[in-house]
């Protein structure tokens, strides 16, 4: 799913990287590029899950727009993600249009915060 999403985001004309875990993302150093970063996070990942990564970024004052995706999220998890500042929460399977629109909202949020 990570590679498919990466290819889809690239087809929209954006740079995209895929990581199989939150720890891989954190180790990549990209977290320091918060001025040009949008995260598309699966709720369920090995090790640190999506909600925990969202909380960690917020506590480190890293303002990164996040789009969550999940096939098995509970309503509580969805509510927690949105309350934590997520731009959107897409249920798998999602359409190309749904993801594109979520990315556009994230870009708008980034512009509004400047």
NULUMMI-161314 format. One line per field, with one value per residue: x, y, z of N, C-alpha, C in turn; residue number from 1. Coordinates in nm, 4 decimals. Layout:
neast = [X ...]
nnorth = [Y ...]
nup = [Z ...]
caeast = [X ...]
canorth = [Y ...]
caup = [Z ...]
ceast = [X ...]
cnorth = [Y ...]
cup = [Z ...]
i = [NUM ...]
This chain:
neast = [0.0825 0.1982 0.3842 0.2099 0.0570 0.2589 0.3350 0.0944 0.0713 0.2968 0.2094 0.0355 0.2046 0.3722 0.6561 0.7362 0.7872 0.8155 0.7653 0.7917 0.7443 0.6842 0.9165 1.1154 1.0579 1.1097 1.3830 1.4811 1.5236 1.3614 1.1648 1.2539 1.2039 0.9689 0.8469 0.7743 0.6367 0.3975 0.2212 0.1083 -0.0437 -0.0724 -0.2996 -0.2432 0.0649 0.3790 0.5391 0.5590 0.2438 0.0157 -0.1366 0.0151 0.2528 0.1532 0.0895 0.3485 0.4810 0.3331 0.3887 0.6552 0.6378 0.6210 0.4775 0.2986 0.0978 -0.1345 -0.2648 -0.4688 -0.4979 -0.6880 -0.8056 -0.9382 -1.0217 -1.1521 -1.4384 -1.3691 -1.0870 -1.0705 -1.1946 -1.0124 -0.7833 -0.8641 -0.9283 -0.6741 -0.5673 -0.5515 -0.5768 -0.7462 -0.9246 -0.9082 -1.0864 -0.9799 -1.0792 -0.9755 -1.0525 -0.8656 -0.9337 -1.0328 -0.7973 -0.6377 -0.7924 -0.7732 -0.4996 -0.4868 -0.6355 -0.4592 -0.2394 -0.3582 -0.4009 -0.1386 -0.0598 -0.2294 -0.1174 0.1104]
nnorth = [-0.1195 0.1220 0.1762 0.1926 0.4171 0.6074 0.6098 0.7024 0.9595 1.0758 1.0729 1.2817 1.4901 1.5545 1.5343 1.2319 1.0083 0.6826 0.5046 0.2214 0.2189 0.4271 0.4784 0.4450 0.6688 0.8756 0.8309 0.9033 1.1751 1.3542 1.4692 1.7095 1.8802 2.0348 2.2551 2.1943 1.9604 1.7010 1.4543 1.1303 0.9053 0.5708 0.4355 0.2034 0.0802 -0.0925 -0.0992 0.2256 0.3627 0.5390 0.7368 0.7715 0.8704 1.1123 1.2417 1.2546 1.4236 1.6585 1.7144 1.7733 2.0097 2.0122 2.1152 1.9583 1.8887 1.6234 1.3410 1.0819 0.7324 0.4341 0.0980 -0.0264 0.1395 0.2561 0.4498 0.6067 0.6227 0.7619 1.0035 1.0877 1.1300 1.3413 1.5342 1.5723 1.7259 1.6303 1.6602 1.5131 1.1993 0.9133 0.6324 0.3101 0.1151 0.4061 0.6664 0.7997 1.0654 1.1368 1.1251 1.3143 1.5470 1.5630 1.6110 1.8613 2.0101 1.9884 2.1279 2.3793 2.4265 2.4447 2.6796 2.8613 2.8668 3.0119]
nup = [0.0000 0.0725 -0.1341 -0.3536 -0.2844 -0.2806 -0.5544 -0.6621 -0.5477 -0.6621 -0.9255 -0.9198 -0.9336 -0.7245 -0.5033 -0.3464 -0.0770 0.0622 0.3615 0.5690 0.8337 1.1217 1.2603 1.0649 0.9079 1.0968 1.1388 0.8925 0.8757 0.7475 0.8978 0.9830 0.7776 0.7934 0.6762 0.4185 0.4134 0.4015 0.5626 0.4893 0.6631 0.7642 0.9883 1.1315 1.1945 1.2103 1.5296 1.6317 1.6128 1.3865 1.5255 1.7556 1.6453 1.5452 1.7888 1.8992 1.7169 1.7521 2.0231 1.9990 1.8773 1.5991 1.3212 1.1084 0.8374 0.8385 0.6778 0.7412 0.6747 0.6680 0.6956 0.8957 1.1059 1.4162 1.5179 1.7343 1.7062 1.4637 1.5381 1.7336 1.5766 1.4060 1.5992 1.6932 1.4984 1.2369 0.8837 0.7231 0.7143 0.5601 0.4512 0.3624 0.0858 -0.0881 -0.3218 -0.6040 -0.6401 -0.3861 -0.2327 -0.3668 -0.3231 -0.0430 -0.0159 -0.1375 0.0496 0.2649 0.1638 0.1455 0.4169 0.4981 0.3654 0.4949 0.7475 0.7248]
caeast = [0.0000 0.2857 0.4367 0.0981 0.0249 0.3716 0.3220 -0.0229 0.1059 0.3883 0.1319 -0.0259 0.3089 0.4417 0.7619 0.6805 0.8710 0.7366 0.8326 0.7082 0.7179 0.7069 1.0569 1.1917 1.0369 1.1828 1.5264 1.5173 1.5563 1.2627 1.0810 1.3066 1.1582 0.8263 0.7911 0.7288 0.6034 0.2630 0.2280 -0.0051 -0.0115 -0.1635 -0.3252 -0.1762 0.2008 0.4583 0.6052 0.4827 0.1295 -0.0069 -0.1812 0.1289 0.3414 0.0878 0.1092 0.4912 0.5124 0.2697 0.4605 0.7836 0.6014 0.6400 0.3489 0.2957 -0.0361 -0.1418 -0.3807 -0.4697 -0.5688 -0.7026 -0.9140 -1.0053 -1.0244 -1.2749 -1.4831 -1.2885 -0.9561 -1.0922 -1.2202 -0.8862 -0.6938 -0.9144 -0.9109 -0.5309 -0.5280 -0.5413 -0.6482 -0.8510 -0.9126 -0.9655 -1.1024 -0.9406 -1.0096 -1.0153 -1.0333 -0.7604 -0.9900 -1.0378 -0.6621 -0.5974 -0.8630 -0.7148 -0.3694 -0.5148 -0.6715 -0.3357 -0.1615 -0.4277 -0.3727 0.0003 -0.0592 -0.2971 -0.0355 0.2275]
canorth = [0.0000 0.2397 0.2046 0.2360 0.5551 0.6906 0.6264 0.7856 1.0983 1.1229 1.0972 1.4133 1.5899 1.5858 1.4453 1.1415 0.9031 0.5853 0.4393 0.1128 0.2390 0.5628 0.4889 0.4693 0.8095 0.9577 0.8122 0.9601 1.3163 1.4383 1.5384 1.8457 1.9584 2.0572 2.3635 2.1448 1.8205 1.6526 1.3110 1.0410 0.8013 0.4614 0.4309 0.0857 0.0585 -0.1639 -0.0097 0.3470 0.3727 0.6719 0.8318 0.7997 0.9601 1.2428 1.3004 1.2845 1.5426 1.7734 1.7467 1.8311 2.1339 1.9954 2.1422 1.8858 1.8425 1.4778 1.2732 0.9435 0.6315 0.3092 0.0081 -0.0824 0.2367 0.2743 0.5888 0.6730 0.6533 0.8672 1.1262 1.1276 1.1818 1.4718 1.6245 1.6000 1.8178 1.5696 1.7281 1.4238 1.0588 0.8379 0.4883 0.2251 0.1753 0.5436 0.6973 0.8959 1.1984 1.1626 1.1545 1.4424 1.6538 1.5728 1.6768 2.0030 2.0713 1.9973 2.2401 2.4995 2.4441 2.4891 2.8204 2.9394 2.8770 3.0989]
caup = [0.0000 0.0790 -0.2674 -0.4386 -0.2477 -0.3265 -0.6999 -0.6876 -0.5121 -0.7663 -1.0479 -0.9021 -0.9558 -0.5992 -0.4551 -0.2446 -0.0206 0.1372 0.4733 0.6195 0.9759 1.1710 1.2985 0.9420 0.8745 1.1935 1.1152 0.7620 0.8890 0.6792 0.9960 0.9965 0.6628 0.8191 0.5951 0.2877 0.4374 0.4328 0.5914 0.4686 0.7610 0.7941 1.1314 1.1859 1.1445 1.3113 1.6252 1.6602 1.5215 1.3314 1.6284 1.8439 1.5715 1.5447 1.9230 1.9157 1.6382 1.8177 2.1466 1.9586 1.8079 1.4545 1.2575 0.9820 0.8007 0.8322 0.6217 0.7863 0.5977 0.7412 0.6562 1.0134 1.2158 1.4927 1.5186 1.8372 1.6482 1.3646 1.6131 1.7970 1.4730 1.3627 1.7135 1.7025 1.3928 1.1039 0.7762 0.6754 0.7522 0.4492 0.4718 0.2498 -0.0262 -0.1190 -0.4632 -0.6365 -0.6184 -0.2414 -0.1857 -0.4254 -0.2508 0.0909 -0.0322 -0.1633 0.1794 0.3439 0.1081 0.1893 0.5591 0.5076 0.3248 0.5994 0.8676 0.6991]
ceast = [0.0868 0.3391 0.3270 0.0620 0.1342 0.3616 0.2040 0.0079 0.2027 0.3131 0.0582 0.0761 0.3863 0.5561 0.7008 0.7842 0.7799 0.8235 0.7387 0.6791 0.7425 0.8541 1.1454 1.1790 1.1185 1.3332 1.5733 1.5625 1.4569 1.1743 1.1282 1.2610 1.0101 0.7657 0.7402 0.6792 0.4548 0.2778 0.0976 0.0273 -0.1176 -0.1804 -0.2463 -0.0419 0.2759 0.5301 0.5144 0.3664 0.1076 -0.0476 -0.0677 0.2289 0.2833 0.1086 0.2545 0.5309 0.4544 0.3463 0.5982 0.7635 0.6360 0.5021 0.3477 0.1519 -0.0348 -0.2741 -0.3702 -0.5440 -0.5775 -0.8187 -0.9965 -1.0119 -1.1587 -1.3152 -1.4042 -1.1516 -0.9672 -1.1118 -1.0924 -0.7903 -0.7360 -0.8978 -0.7644 -0.4785 -0.5152 -0.6277 -0.7667 -0.8228 -0.9853 -0.9731 -1.0621 -1.0598 -1.0626 -0.9862 -0.9158 -0.8083 -0.9948 -0.8993 -0.6146 -0.6624 -0.8070 -0.5786 -0.3897 -0.5546 -0.5476 -0.2487 -0.2244 -0.4024 -0.2306 0.0099 -0.1211 -0.2102 0.0869 0.1993]
cnorth = [0.1257 0.2756 0.2525 0.3807 0.6497 0.7150 0.7167 0.9326 1.1559 1.1516 1.2306 1.5260 1.6299 1.4894 1.3576 1.0374 0.8090 0.5200 0.3338 0.1233 0.3854 0.5823 0.5125 0.6151 0.8994 0.9498 0.8770 1.1051 1.4087 1.5153 1.6823 1.9366 1.9934 2.1675 2.3158 2.0010 1.8024 1.5034 1.2437 0.9187 0.6940 0.4605 0.3181 0.0658 -0.0199 -0.0646 0.1062 0.3553 0.5181 0.7753 0.8688 0.8926 1.1013 1.3131 1.3398 1.4107 1.6679 1.8125 1.8051 1.9612 2.1296 2.0064 2.0807 1.8460 1.6906 1.4351 1.1285 0.8563 0.5050 0.2277 -0.0349 0.0138 0.2357 0.4211 0.6693 0.7128 0.7661 1.0021 1.1778 1.1888 1.3222 1.5746 1.6627 1.6866 1.7575 1.6458 1.6445 1.2837 0.9792 0.6898 0.4143 0.1385 0.3159 0.5683 0.7936 1.0377 1.2332 1.1990 1.2888 1.5586 1.6724 1.6423 1.8261 2.0755 2.0882 2.1123 2.3733 2.5291 2.4960 2.6366 2.9093 2.9593 2.9655 3.2410]
cup = [0.0000 -0.0589 -0.3613 -0.4109 -0.2949 -0.4767 -0.7345 -0.6601 -0.6161 -0.8963 -1.0404 -0.9222 -0.8321 -0.5760 -0.3471 -0.2047 0.0572 0.2440 0.5290 0.7679 1.0110 1.2061 1.1762 0.8990 0.9673 1.1708 0.9851 0.7706 0.8209 0.7753 1.0165 0.8821 0.6759 0.7349 0.4597 0.2966 0.4635 0.4557 0.5552 0.5515 0.7664 0.9456 1.1969 1.1160 1.2508 1.4027 1.6608 1.5622 1.4796 1.4344 1.7229 1.7743 1.5673 1.6794 1.9443 1.8393 1.7031 1.9433 2.1175 1.8812 1.6591 1.3906 1.1176 0.9517 0.7812 0.7709 0.6676 0.6872 0.6808 0.6851 0.7759 1.1314 1.2868 1.4846 1.6220 1.7806 1.5457 1.4347 1.6777 1.6949 1.4299 1.4753 1.7318 1.5899 1.2539 1.0037 0.7300 0.7254 0.6448 0.4838 0.3447 0.2104 -0.0523 -0.2670 -0.4815 -0.6067 -0.4695 -0.1885 -0.2398 -0.3511 -0.1105 0.0851 -0.0570 -0.0341 0.2670 0.2948 0.1476 0.3346 0.5775 0.4712 0.4335 0.7219 0.8485 0.7400]
i = [1 2 3 4 5 6 7 8 9 10 11 12 13 14 15 16 17 18 19 20 21 22 23 24 25 26 27 28 29 30 31 32 33 34 35 36 37 38 39 40 41 42 43 44 45 46 47 48 49 50 51 52 53 54 55 56 57 58 59 60 61 62 63 64 65 66 67 68 69 70 71 72 73 74 75 76 77 78 79 80 81 82 83 84 85 86 87 88 89 90 91 92 93 94 95 96 97 98 99 100 101 102 103 104 105 106 107 108 109 110 111 112 113 114]
